[in-house]
């Protein structure tokens, strides 16, 4: 638990001096949740709002009791230290109860989005050799469909119903003989080393089979940087991150760092299609003070009349996941009076690079390296590039930053590519200006090579987003007999604009006026929507496939 935290006020001083001390033994459940409960039994940890507007509030003491209750049920179900457990729940309080319980028991948990198909689940359960699945009634049938093909799976728990062959959390809670509702303590606290395996994340990339990212028990400590410095959190804040429990972003914004800092998190149990009109009134009602969302969400929010809402309590806004476009930044500022502070990180890390309130605000930039992270840009041979020159993002591992993943499980090929000569290579490219700010240019695989030029898709996309007709855009490489490849842009139009040849020419001319002429999209295709991963990232591999072959595997 952190009781002497201070926010970032002098970047250079903090960057030079900052260090996270990792003890030999560490357990977020006991060392943070239970410690806050002991320090202040009434301290609020979470405000949860359900699909129908129902509200629940949980103190740290509540989290202590409910997680102990869940831990006792897990022990009764045969779960112990080191067991792999697949946790597939929507944004319901039970997700946190069982996640904290698994941490207390020293188990290895894997958060998974509830939107996974049965085939997705089959691949993941066997890849991670999961012994137990925890899910809800709505998704339990998917597990039943594939159970016989998963030899390691032996325990199934459903939180909200009774089902043949499943342990019912709901029923167990009703039975005082089986499980006390509140004050039962775990049989004997499990001691976990900081280096013990704690969590597996499946990457949200576009590969056929996502990689398994292993984090250890020190991982929560790394998110102090995320919450304290980037989110600028204080113990009196109410923080809202728009993130699904199935992805690492929830760990960034609804869990570890926020509770280490003693802040309260706001959770909205959204299901189905995102609706901006649901979020804005709740942010006003509950007086959210700090807010984080992917750029896609901000683009939807600024389509609303922001002037209708009272955002006087909102003081700090953040975004990550993809580059933020200037028009969205401008509209958000006009509606709220606040800037959007961008940052960079991965499923494999905590926040690595960020814009901080104490620094000059530079929209479009990823910001500067976070305290505790030494970031360099390298050429293809591993040599540092000069200022202003694009390079591969490389993380120095001596000393190893807290929050950097341990390895890709069962994937020596990916490990050998990512970890080279005491550096971790993120697979992304960027350039750095003279003041130390990093500017994202794209995934290495996304770089478009045309007539000898190397073109970052984000540069093209940023230029196109400055045109009022463009709501969303993705640029990829398409075959070209003369140039080898050419830039092709897929465009979703704003309301009031119609696909037409004259608009294609207008957009091409527009890009030429903003960036180098060789970067303009020589082909533009208007689509109704973009193919996206479950975490909201554009599936560029499908766009590339469509651009190369015309394959109808996806048509917006």
C-alpha positions as CSV (number, residue, x, y, z in Angstrom):
1,X,0.0,0.0,0.0
2,X,1.2,3.5,-0.9
3,X,0.7,6.2,1.8
4,X,3.4,8.7,0.8
5,X,2.7,9.1,-2.9
6,X,3.3,12.4,-4.7
7,X,2.4,13.4,-8.2
8,X,4.8,14.3,-10.9
9,X,5.7,18.0,-10.6
10,X,9.3,18.1,-11.8
11,X,9.8,15.6,-14.6
12,X,13.6,15.7,-14.9
13,X,14.1,15.4,-11.1
14,X,11.6,12.6,-10.8
15,X,12.9,10.7,-13.8
16,X,16.4,10.8,-12.4
17,X,15.5,9.7,-8.9
18,X,12.4,7.4,-9.3
19,X,12.7,3.8,-8.4
20,X,10.2,1.2,-7.4
21,X,11.4,-1.1,-4.6
22,X,10.2,-4.6,-5.2
23,X,10.3,-6.8,-2.1
24,X,11.1,-10.5,-2.3
25,X,7.5,-11.3,-1.3
26,X,4.6,-9.3,-2.5
27,X,0.8,-9.9,-2.9
28,X,-1.5,-7.2,-4.1
29,X,-4.5,-8.7,-2.3
30,X,-2.9,-8.7,1.2
31,X,-0.5,-5.8,0.8
32,X,-2.9,-3.3,-0.8
33,X,-6.6,-4.3,-0.5
34,X,-6.4,-5.7,3.0
35,X,-4.0,-3.0,4.2
36,X,-6.4,-0.2,3.0
37,X,-9.3,-2.0,4.8
38,X,-7.3,-2.1,8.0
39,X,-6.2,1.5,7.7
40,X,-9.7,2.9,6.9
41,X,-12.6,0.5,7.0
42,X,-14.9,3.0,5.3
43,X,-12.6,4.1,2.5
44,X,-14.5,3.8,-0.8
45,X,-12.9,1.6,-3.5
46,X,-15.5,1.2,-6.2
47,X,-18.7,2.8,-7.5
48,X,-20.4,0.3,-9.8
49,X,-23.4,1.0,-12.0
50,X,-25.3,-1.8,-13.8
51,X,-26.9,-2.0,-17.1
52,X,-30.3,-0.9,-15.7
53,X,-28.9,1.9,-13.6
54,X,-28.6,-0.1,-10.4
55,X,-25.8,1.2,-8.1
56,X,-23.5,-0.6,-5.7
57,X,-20.7,0.9,-3.7
58,X,-17.8,-1.1,-2.2
59,X,-15.3,-0.1,0.4
60,X,-11.9,-1.7,0.7
61,X,-13.3,-3.7,3.7
62,X,-16.0,-5.0,1.3
63,X,-13.3,-6.1,-1.2
64,X,-11.4,-7.8,1.6
65,X,-14.5,-9.7,2.8
66,X,-15.8,-10.7,-0.7
67,X,-12.4,-11.7,-2.0
68,X,-11.9,-13.9,1.1
69,X,-15.3,-15.4,0.6
70,X,-14.4,-16.2,-3.0
71,X,-11.0,-17.5,-2.0
72,X,-12.6,-19.9,0.4
73,X,-14.8,-21.2,-2.4
74,X,-11.8,-21.6,-4.6
75,X,-10.0,-23.6,-2.0
76,X,-13.1,-25.7,-1.5
77,X,-13.1,-26.3,-5.3
78,X,-9.5,-27.5,-5.3
79,X,-7.6,-24.4,-6.5
80,X,-4.2,-23.7,-5.0
81,X,-1.0,-21.9,-5.7
82,X,0.2,-22.1,-9.3
83,X,-3.1,-23.3,-10.7
84,X,-4.2,-21.7,-14.0
85,X,-7.7,-20.1,-13.9
86,X,-9.6,-18.6,-16.8
87,X,-11.7,-15.6,-15.6
88,X,-14.3,-14.6,-18.2
89,X,-16.8,-12.1,-16.8
90,X,-18.2,-8.8,-17.9
91,X,-17.8,-5.7,-15.8
92,X,-19.5,-7.1,-12.7
93,X,-18.2,-6.8,-9.1
94,X,-17.6,-10.6,-9.0
95,X,-14.8,-10.1,-11.5
96,X,-12.8,-8.2,-8.9
97,X,-13.8,-10.5,-6.0
98,X,-12.5,-13.5,-7.8
99,X,-9.4,-11.8,-9.3
100,X,-8.3,-10.6,-5.9
101,X,-9.1,-14.0,-4.4
102,X,-6.9,-15.7,-7.0
103,X,-4.1,-13.3,-6.2
104,X,-4.4,-14.1,-2.5
105,X,-4.2,-17.9,-3.3
106,X,-1.1,-17.5,-5.5
107,X,-3.0,-18.8,-8.6
108,X,-2.3,-17.7,-12.2
109,X,-5.3,-15.9,-13.6
110,X,-6.2,-15.1,-17.2
111,X,-8.8,-12.3,-17.8
112,X,-10.8,-12.9,-21.0
113,X,-13.4,-10.9,-22.7
114,X,-16.9,-12.3,-22.6
115,X,-17.4,-11.8,-26.3
116,X,-15.0,-14.6,-27.2
117,X,-16.5,-17.4,-29.3
118,X,-16.4,-21.1,-28.2
119,X,-13.5,-21.7,-30.7
120,X,-11.6,-18.7,-29.3
121,X,-12.0,-20.2,-25.8
122,X,-10.9,-23.7,-26.9
123,X,-7.7,-22.3,-28.3
124,X,-7.0,-20.3,-25.1
125,X,-7.9,-23.0,-22.6
126,X,-5.6,-25.5,-24.2
127,X,-2.8,-23.1,-24.8
128,X,-2.7,-22.0,-21.2
129,X,-3.6,-25.4,-19.7
130,X,-6.3,-23.9,-17.6
131,X,-7.7,-26.0,-14.7
132,X,-10.7,-23.8,-13.9
133,X,-13.1,-21.5,-15.7
134,X,-15.1,-18.8,-13.9
135,X,-17.9,-17.2,-16.0
136,X,-21.6,-16.2,-16.0
137,X,-24.7,-18.0,-17.2
138,X,-24.8,-16.1,-20.5
139,X,-21.4,-17.5,-21.5
140,X,-21.3,-20.8,-19.7
141,X,-22.7,-22.7,-22.8
142,X,-19.5,-21.8,-24.7
143,X,-17.4,-23.7,-22.2
144,X,-19.8,-26.7,-22.3
145,X,-19.3,-26.8,-26.1
146,X,-15.6,-27.3,-25.9
147,X,-15.0,-28.9,-22.5
148,X,-14.4,-32.4,-23.8
149,X,-11.6,-31.1,-26.0
150,X,-9.8,-29.4,-23.0
151,X,-8.0,-32.1,-21.0
152,X,-6.7,-29.8,-18.3
153,X,-10.1,-28.3,-17.5
154,X,-11.6,-29.9,-14.4
155,X,-13.5,-27.2,-12.5
156,X,-16.3,-24.8,-13.7
157,X,-17.9,-22.1,-11.7
158,X,-20.8,-19.9,-12.7
159,X,-21.5,-16.7,-10.7
160,X,-25.2,-16.0,-11.3
161,X,-27.2,-19.2,-11.8
162,X,-27.3,-23.0,-11.2
163,X,-26.1,-25.2,-13.9
164,X,-25.5,-29.0,-14.2
165,X,-21.8,-29.8,-13.8
166,X,-21.0,-26.3,-12.5
167,X,-20.3,-24.9,-9.1
168,X,-22.8,-22.1,-8.3
169,X,-21.3,-19.1,-6.6
170,X,-24.8,-17.7,-6.1
171,X,-26.0,-20.9,-4.4
172,X,-22.9,-21.2,-2.2
173,X,-23.4,-17.6,-1.0
174,X,-26.9,-18.5,0.1
175,X,-25.7,-21.5,2.1
176,X,-24.3,-20.4,5.5
177,X,-23.0,-23.9,6.1
178,X,-21.2,-23.9,2.8
179,X,-19.8,-20.4,2.8
180,X,-20.1,-17.5,5.2
181,X,-21.1,-14.3,3.4
182,X,-18.6,-12.0,5.0
183,X,-16.1,-12.6,7.6
184,X,-14.5,-16.0,6.8
185,X,-10.8,-15.6,6.4
186,X,-8.7,-17.7,4.0
187,X,-7.3,-20.8,5.7
188,X,-3.7,-19.6,5.8
189,X,-2.3,-16.7,3.8
190,X,-0.3,-17.9,0.9
191,X,3.1,-16.2,0.5
192,X,3.9,-15.2,-3.0
193,X,7.3,-14.1,-4.2
194,X,7.2,-11.0,-6.5
195,X,8.8,-13.2,-9.2
196,X,6.1,-15.8,-9.0
197,X,3.7,-16.0,-12.1
198,X,0.5,-14.1,-11.5
199,X,-1.3,-13.4,-14.7
200,X,-1.6,-14.4,-18.4
201,X,-2.9,-11.9,-20.9
202,X,-3.6,-13.0,-24.5
203,X,-2.5,-10.2,-26.8
204,X,-5.2,-8.4,-28.8
205,X,-3.1,-8.5,-32.0
206,X,-4.2,-9.6,-35.4
207,X,-2.3,-12.9,-35.4
208,X,-4.3,-16.0,-35.9
209,X,-3.3,-17.3,-32.5
210,X,-2.6,-14.5,-29.9
211,X,0.5,-14.8,-27.8
212,X,0.4,-15.5,-24.1
213,X,2.0,-12.6,-22.1
214,X,3.1,-13.7,-18.6
215,X,3.2,-11.1,-15.8
216,X,4.5,-11.8,-12.3
217,X,3.4,-10.7,-8.8
218,X,5.4,-7.5,-9.1
219,X,3.2,-6.3,-12.0
220,X,0.7,-4.3,-9.9
221,X,3.6,-2.3,-8.5
222,X,4.6,-1.2,-12.0
223,X,1.2,0.5,-12.4
224,X,2.1,3.1,-9.8
225,X,3.6,4.9,-12.8
226,X,0.4,4.5,-14.8
227,X,-1.9,5.8,-12.1
228,X,0.2,8.3,-10.2
229,X,2.0,10.0,-13.0
230,X,-0.1,9.6,-16.2
231,X,-3.6,9.6,-14.6
232,X,-2.3,12.1,-12.0
233,X,-4.3,10.4,-9.3
234,X,-4.7,11.4,-5.7
235,X,-6.4,9.4,-3.0
236,X,-9.5,11.6,-3.2
237,X,-10.1,11.0,-6.9
238,X,-12.9,9.1,-8.6
239,X,-11.3,7.6,-11.7
240,X,-13.1,6.2,-14.7
241,X,-11.3,4.2,-17.4
242,X,-13.5,2.8,-20.2
243,X,-12.1,-0.7,-20.5
244,X,-13.4,-4.2,-20.6
245,X,-12.4,-6.6,-17.8
246,X,-11.1,-9.0,-20.5
247,X,-8.1,-6.9,-21.6
248,X,-5.0,-5.6,-19.9
249,X,-6.3,-2.0,-20.1
250,X,-8.6,-2.7,-17.2
251,X,-5.4,-3.5,-15.2
252,X,-4.2,-0.1,-16.3
253,X,-7.2,1.9,-15.2
254,X,-9.6,0.0,-13.0
255,X,-7.4,-2.0,-10.6
256,X,-3.8,-2.0,-9.5
257,X,-2.4,1.5,-9.7
258,X,-5.6,3.2,-8.8
259,X,-6.0,1.2,-5.6
260,X,-2.3,1.4,-4.7
261,X,-2.8,5.2,-4.8
262,X,-6.0,4.9,-2.7
263,X,-8.3,6.3,-5.4
264,X,-11.9,5.1,-6.0
265,X,-12.7,3.6,-9.4
266,X,-16.0,4.1,-11.3
267,X,-17.3,1.1,-13.2
268,X,-20.1,1.1,-15.8
269,X,-21.3,-2.4,-16.7
270,X,-21.8,-1.7,-20.4
271,X,-22.9,-4.5,-22.7
272,X,-23.3,-4.5,-26.5
273,X,-22.8,-1.4,-28.6
274,X,-21.1,1.6,-27.0
275,X,-23.5,4.5,-26.4
276,X,-21.9,7.9,-25.6
277,X,-25.2,9.2,-24.3
278,X,-25.0,6.6,-21.5
279,X,-21.6,7.7,-20.3
280,X,-21.8,11.4,-20.2
281,X,-24.7,11.8,-17.8
282,X,-23.1,9.3,-15.4
283,X,-19.8,11.2,-15.5
284,X,-21.7,14.3,-14.5
285,X,-23.9,12.6,-11.8
286,X,-21.0,10.8,-10.0
287,X,-18.6,13.8,-10.5
288,X,-15.8,11.7,-12.1
289,X,-12.5,13.6,-11.6
290,X,-10.1,11.8,-13.9
291,X,-11.1,10.0,-17.2
292,X,-9.3,7.6,-19.6
293,X,-10.6,6.2,-22.8
294,X,-9.3,5.1,-26.2
295,X,-9.4,7.6,-29.0
296,X,-12.3,5.7,-30.6
297,X,-14.5,6.5,-27.6
298,X,-13.5,10.2,-27.6
299,X,-14.4,10.4,-31.3
300,X,-17.9,9.2,-30.3
301,X,-18.2,11.4,-27.3
302,X,-17.4,14.6,-29.2
303,X,-20.4,14.0,-31.5
304,X,-22.6,14.8,-28.5
305,X,-23.3,18.3,-27.3
306,X,-20.8,18.4,-24.5
307,X,-22.0,21.8,-23.4
308,X,-25.1,20.1,-21.9
309,X,-23.1,18.5,-19.1
310,X,-21.4,19.8,-16.0
311,X,-17.8,18.8,-16.0
312,X,-16.6,21.1,-13.3
313,X,-15.3,18.2,-11.2
314,X,-13.5,16.6,-14.2
315,X,-9.9,17.8,-14.1
316,X,-7.7,15.3,-16.1
317,X,-8.3,13.3,-19.2
318,X,-6.1,10.6,-20.8
319,X,-6.1,8.4,-24.0
320,X,-4.1,5.5,-25.2
321,X,-4.3,2.6,-27.7
322,X,-3.9,4.5,-31.0
323,X,-2.9,8.0,-32.0
324,X,-5.3,10.8,-31.1
325,X,-6.5,13.0,-34.0
326,X,-6.3,16.8,-33.7
327,X,-10.0,17.4,-34.5
328,X,-11.1,15.2,-31.6
329,X,-8.7,16.9,-29.2
330,X,-10.0,20.3,-30.3
331,X,-13.7,19.4,-29.9
332,X,-13.1,17.8,-26.5
333,X,-11.3,20.9,-25.3
334,X,-14.1,23.1,-26.6
335,X,-16.7,21.0,-24.8
336,X,-14.9,20.4,-21.5
337,X,-12.0,22.9,-21.3
338,X,-9.6,20.0,-20.9
339,X,-6.7,18.6,-22.9
340,X,-6.3,14.8,-23.6
341,X,-3.0,13.5,-22.4
342,X,-1.8,10.6,-24.5
343,X,0.4,7.7,-23.5
344,X,2.0,4.6,-24.9
345,X,2.3,1.1,-23.5
346,X,1.4,-2.5,-24.4
347,X,-0.2,-5.6,-23.0
348,X,3.4,-6.6,-22.3
349,X,4.0,-3.5,-20.1
350,X,2.6,-0.8,-17.9
351,X,2.6,2.8,-19.1
352,X,6.0,3.4,-20.7
353,X,5.7,6.8,-22.4
354,X,3.3,9.5,-21.5
355,X,2.3,13.2,-21.6
356,X,2.3,14.5,-18.0
357,X,0.5,17.5,-16.6
358,X,3.8,19.1,-15.5
359,X,5.1,19.1,-19.1
360,X,4.3,21.2,-22.1
361,X,1.2,19.8,-23.8
362,X,1.9,18.4,-27.3
363,X,-1.2,16.8,-28.8
364,X,-0.4,13.9,-31.1
365,X,2.8,13.0,-29.2
366,X,3.1,9.9,-27.0
367,X,5.0,12.1,-24.6
368,X,8.2,11.4,-22.7
369,X,9.6,8.2,-21.2
370,X,7.9,7.4,-17.8
371,X,10.0,7.4,-14.7
372,X,11.6,4.0,-14.3
373,X,11.7,3.3,-18.1
374,X,14.7,3.9,-20.3
375,X,13.5,4.1,-23.9
376,X,15.7,4.3,-26.9
377,X,15.1,4.2,-30.7
378,X,17.2,1.8,-32.7
379,X,17.8,1.0,-36.4
380,X,17.4,-2.5,-37.8
381,X,20.9,-3.4,-36.5
382,X,20.3,-2.3,-33.0
383,X,22.1,1.0,-33.1
384,X,20.6,4.2,-31.7
385,X,19.2,6.6,-34.4
386,X,19.6,10.3,-34.4
387,X,17.0,12.8,-33.2
388,X,14.2,13.1,-35.7
389,X,14.9,9.8,-37.4
390,X,12.4,6.9,-37.1
391,X,13.5,3.9,-35.2
392,X,12.4,0.8,-33.4
393,X,11.2,1.4,-29.8
394,X,13.6,-0.4,-27.5
395,X,13.3,-0.7,-23.7
396,X,16.6,-1.0,-21.8
397,X,16.4,-3.9,-19.4
398,X,19.4,-3.1,-17.1
399,X,17.8,-2.3,-14.7
400,X,14.7,-4.2,-15.8
401,X,11.6,-1.9,-15.4
402,X,8.9,-3.0,-13.0
403,X,5.9,-4.0,-15.0
404,X,7.7,-5.4,-18.1
405,X,6.3,-8.8,-18.8
406,X,8.4,-11.9,-18.0
407,X,8.1,-13.6,-21.4
408,X,5.8,-15.0,-24.0
409,X,4.7,-18.4,-22.7
410,X,5.6,-21.4,-24.9
411,X,6.9,-19.1,-27.7
412,X,10.7,-19.1,-28.0
413,X,10.6,-17.6,-31.4
414,X,8.7,-14.5,-30.3
415,X,10.9,-14.2,-27.2
416,X,14.1,-14.3,-29.3
417,X,12.7,-11.5,-31.5
418,X,11.5,-9.4,-28.6
419,X,14.5,-9.7,-26.2
420,X,17.8,-8.9,-27.8
421,X,21.1,-7.8,-26.1
422,X,19.5,-6.5,-22.9
423,X,16.7,-4.7,-24.8
424,X,13.0,-5.4,-25.2
425,X,11.8,-4.5,-28.7
426,X,8.2,-3.5,-28.7
427,X,7.5,-4.0,-32.4
428,X,6.5,-0.4,-32.8
429,X,8.3,2.5,-34.5
430,X,8.6,6.2,-33.5
431,X,10.8,9.2,-33.8
432,X,11.9,11.6,-31.1
433,X,12.1,15.4,-31.3
434,X,14.8,17.6,-29.8
435,X,12.9,18.0,-26.5
436,X,12.6,14.3,-25.9
437,X,9.0,13.8,-27.0
438,X,8.2,10.5,-28.8
439,X,6.0,10.4,-31.9
440,X,4.4,7.1,-32.9
441,X,4.7,6.1,-36.6
442,X,3.2,2.6,-36.6
443,X,3.8,-1.1,-36.0
444,X,6.8,-2.4,-37.8
445,X,4.6,-4.8,-39.8
446,X,2.3,-1.8,-40.7
447,X,5.1,0.3,-42.4
448,X,4.2,0.9,-46.0
449,X,7.2,0.7,-48.4
450,X,6.4,2.5,-51.7
451,X,9.0,3.5,-54.3
452,X,11.7,3.3,-51.8
453,X,9.9,5.5,-49.3
454,X,8.9,4.2,-45.8
455,X,5.5,5.6,-44.9
456,X,4.0,5.3,-41.4
457,X,0.2,4.8,-41.7
458,X,-0.5,7.1,-38.8
459,X,1.0,10.0,-40.7
460,X,-1.5,9.5,-43.5
461,X,-4.4,8.9,-41.1
462,X,-3.7,12.0,-39.1
463,X,-3.7,14.1,-42.3
464,X,-6.9,12.6,-43.5
465,X,-8.7,13.0,-40.1
466,X,-8.2,16.7,-40.4
467,X,-10.7,16.7,-43.2
468,X,-14.3,17.3,-42.0
469,X,-15.7,14.4,-44.1
470,X,-13.6,11.7,-42.3
471,X,-14.9,10.0,-39.2
472,X,-12.4,7.1,-39.2
473,X,-9.6,6.0,-41.4
474,X,-7.0,3.3,-41.7
475,X,-4.1,3.3,-44.2
476,X,-2.4,0.1,-45.4
477,X,-0.2,-1.1,-48.2
478,X,-1.8,-2.2,-51.4
479,X,0.0,-3.9,-54.4
480,X,1.2,-1.5,-57.2
481,X,3.0,-2.8,-60.3
482,X,5.1,0.3,-60.6
483,X,5.9,1.2,-56.9
484,X,5.8,-2.2,-55.4
485,X,3.2,-0.9,-52.9
486,X,1.0,2.1,-52.7
487,X,-0.9,3.7,-49.8
488,X,-4.6,2.7,-49.7
489,X,-7.0,4.3,-47.2
490,X,-10.2,2.8,-45.9
491,X,-12.5,5.7,-44.8
492,X,-15.7,5.8,-42.7
493,X,-17.4,9.1,-43.5
494,X,-19.1,11.5,-41.1
495,X,-22.9,12.0,-41.4
496,X,-23.8,14.3,-44.3
497,X,-21.1,13.1,-46.7
498,X,-21.6,10.7,-49.5
499,X,-19.0,8.5,-51.2
500,X,-18.1,10.0,-54.6
501,X,-15.2,10.3,-56.9
502,X,-14.9,14.0,-56.4
503,X,-14.5,13.4,-52.7
504,X,-11.7,10.9,-53.3
505,X,-9.8,13.6,-55.3
506,X,-10.5,16.2,-52.6
507,X,-9.1,14.0,-49.8
508,X,-6.0,13.2,-51.8
509,X,-5.4,16.8,-52.4
510,X,-6.0,17.6,-48.8
511,X,-3.3,15.1,-47.7
512,X,-0.8,16.5,-50.1
513,X,-1.2,19.9,-48.5
514,X,-0.5,18.6,-45.0
515,X,2.2,16.0,-45.4
516,X,4.8,15.0,-48.0
517,X,3.1,14.4,-51.3
518,X,4.5,10.8,-51.7
519,X,2.5,9.8,-48.6
520,X,-0.9,10.6,-50.1
521,X,-3.3,7.6,-50.6
522,X,-3.4,6.7,-54.2
523,X,-6.4,4.6,-53.6
524,X,-9.4,5.4,-51.2
525,X,-12.2,3.0,-50.5
526,X,-15.3,4.2,-48.5
527,X,-16.6,1.6,-46.0
528,X,-19.4,1.5,-43.5
529,X,-17.3,0.4,-40.6
530,X,-13.8,-1.0,-39.7
531,X,-13.0,-4.5,-38.7
532,X,-11.8,-4.4,-35.1
533,X,-10.5,-6.7,-32.4
534,X,-12.4,-7.2,-29.2
535,X,-10.4,-4.4,-27.6
536,X,-11.3,-2.0,-30.3
537,X,-8.1,-2.0,-32.4
538,X,-8.4,-2.0,-36.2
539,X,-7.6,-5.3,-37.7
540,X,-5.1,-4.1,-40.2
541,X,-4.3,-7.6,-41.3
542,X,-7.8,-8.0,-42.7
543,X,-7.6,-4.6,-44.5
544,X,-4.2,-5.6,-46.0
545,X,-5.7,-8.9,-47.1
546,X,-8.6,-7.1,-48.7
547,X,-6.2,-4.6,-50.4
548,X,-4.0,-7.3,-51.7
549,X,-6.5,-9.9,-52.9
550,X,-9.9,-8.3,-52.8
551,X,-10.9,-11.2,-50.6
552,X,-14.4,-10.7,-49.2
553,X,-13.3,-12.0,-45.7
554,X,-14.2,-8.5,-44.6
555,X,-16.3,-5.8,-46.2
556,X,-17.3,-2.8,-44.1
